[in-house]
Amino acid sequence: MSDFFNSEIVQDELNDINELQKEIYGDAFNFPLLSRESRLKHINRLKNLLEKQKVMYARLSLSEDPQALELKSQIEESVTMLGFPTGTSISVLFDSMSQTIETLESAVDL
């Protein structure tokens, strides 16, 4: 494992991201059936996950570790798999995700 991924801080953050993803995916398909409180909790998890992903991406961007740079490159390439044009900045993806979460949050009480 690389120096970047051997870092206790990085490992803790990756574990947090993984746990949040599991919780989110567990509720995602039942979202419309959840109580208002549970939907808001789910949305807060989404916000927390997005923030952690932004921080991890920033760490990857600042690292010179080859494995970190490889992961950063894979993340950037995955933007096109999500329907964005080739070469789209990751910040556009993060902004889009944030907007989607805000829209979801505003629809909770509708």
JOZI-V581347 format. One record per residue. N is the residue number from 1. SS is DSSP state (@ for helix, = for strand, . for the rest). OMEGA is omega in radians with two decimals (none if undefined). Layout:
BEGIN
n=N ss=SS omega=OMEGA
n=N ss=SS omega=OMEGA
END
This chain:
BEGIN
n=1 ss=. omega=-3.09
n=2 ss=. omega=3.09
n=3 ss=@ omega=-3.13
n=4 ss=@ omega=-3.08
n=5 ss=@ omega=3.04
n=6 ss=@ omega=-3.13
n=7 ss=. omega=3.13
n=8 ss=@ omega=3.13
n=9 ss=@ omega=-3.14
n=10 ss=@ omega=3.13
n=11 ss=@ omega=3.11
n=12 ss=@ omega=-3.14
n=13 ss=@ omega=3.11
n=14 ss=@ omega=3.07
n=15 ss=@ omega=3.10
n=16 ss=@ omega=3.12
n=17 ss=@ omega=-3.13
n=18 ss=@ omega=3.14
n=19 ss=@ omega=3.10
n=20 ss=@ omega=3.13
n=21 ss=@ omega=3.12
n=22 ss=@ omega=3.13
n=23 ss=@ omega=-3.11
n=24 ss=@ omega=-3.13
n=25 ss=@ omega=3.13
n=26 ss=@ omega=-3.12
n=27 ss=@ omega=-2.97
n=28 ss=@ omega=-3.05
n=29 ss=. omega=3.13
n=30 ss=. omega=-3.04
n=31 ss=@ omega=-3.12
n=32 ss=@ omega=-3.09
n=33 ss=@ omega=-3.10
n=34 ss=. omega=3.04
n=35 ss=. omega=3.12
n=36 ss=@ omega=-3.14
n=37 ss=@ omega=3.13
n=38 ss=@ omega=3.09
n=39 ss=@ omega=3.11
n=40 ss=@ omega=3.08
n=41 ss=@ omega=3.10
n=42 ss=@ omega=3.13
n=43 ss=@ omega=3.09
n=44 ss=@ omega=3.05
n=45 ss=@ omega=3.11
n=46 ss=@ omega=3.12
n=47 ss=@ omega=-3.14
n=48 ss=@ omega=3.12
n=49 ss=@ omega=-3.12
n=50 ss=@ omega=3.11
n=51 ss=@ omega=3.12
n=52 ss=@ omega=3.11
n=53 ss=@ omega=3.10
n=54 ss=@ omega=3.14
n=55 ss=@ omega=3.14
n=56 ss=@ omega=3.11
n=57 ss=@ omega=3.10
n=58 ss=@ omega=3.11
n=59 ss=@ omega=3.10
n=60 ss=@ omega=-3.11
n=61 ss=@ omega=-3.12
n=62 ss=@ omega=-3.08
n=63 ss=. omega=3.02
n=64 ss=. omega=-3.14
n=65 ss=. omega=-3.10
n=66 ss=@ omega=-3.14
n=67 ss=@ omega=3.08
n=68 ss=@ omega=3.13
n=69 ss=@ omega=3.09
n=70 ss=@ omega=3.10
n=71 ss=@ omega=3.10
n=72 ss=@ omega=3.12
n=73 ss=@ omega=3.12
n=74 ss=@ omega=3.11
n=75 ss=@ omega=-3.14
n=76 ss=@ omega=3.12
n=77 ss=@ omega=-3.11
n=78 ss=@ omega=3.13
n=79 ss=@ omega=3.14
n=80 ss=@ omega=3.10
n=81 ss=@ omega=3.11
n=82 ss=. omega=3.04
n=83 ss=. omega=3.12
n=84 ss=. omega=3.11
n=85 ss=. omega=3.09
n=86 ss=. omega=3.12
n=87 ss=. omega=3.12
n=88 ss=. omega=3.13
n=89 ss=. omega=3.11
n=90 ss=@ omega=3.12
n=91 ss=@ omega=3.08
n=92 ss=@ omega=3.09
n=93 ss=@ omega=3.14
n=94 ss=@ omega=3.11
n=95 ss=@ omega=3.13
n=96 ss=@ omega=3.12
n=97 ss=@ omega=3.13
n=98 ss=@ omega=3.12
n=99 ss=@ omega=3.12
n=100 ss=@ omega=3.12
n=101 ss=@ omega=3.12
n=102 ss=@ omega=3.11
n=103 ss=@ omega=3.11
n=104 ss=@ omega=-3.13
n=105 ss=@ omega=-3.11
n=106 ss=@ omega=-3.14
n=107 ss=. omega=-3.09
n=108 ss=. omega=-3.08
n=109 ss=. omega=3.13
n=110 ss=. omega=none
END
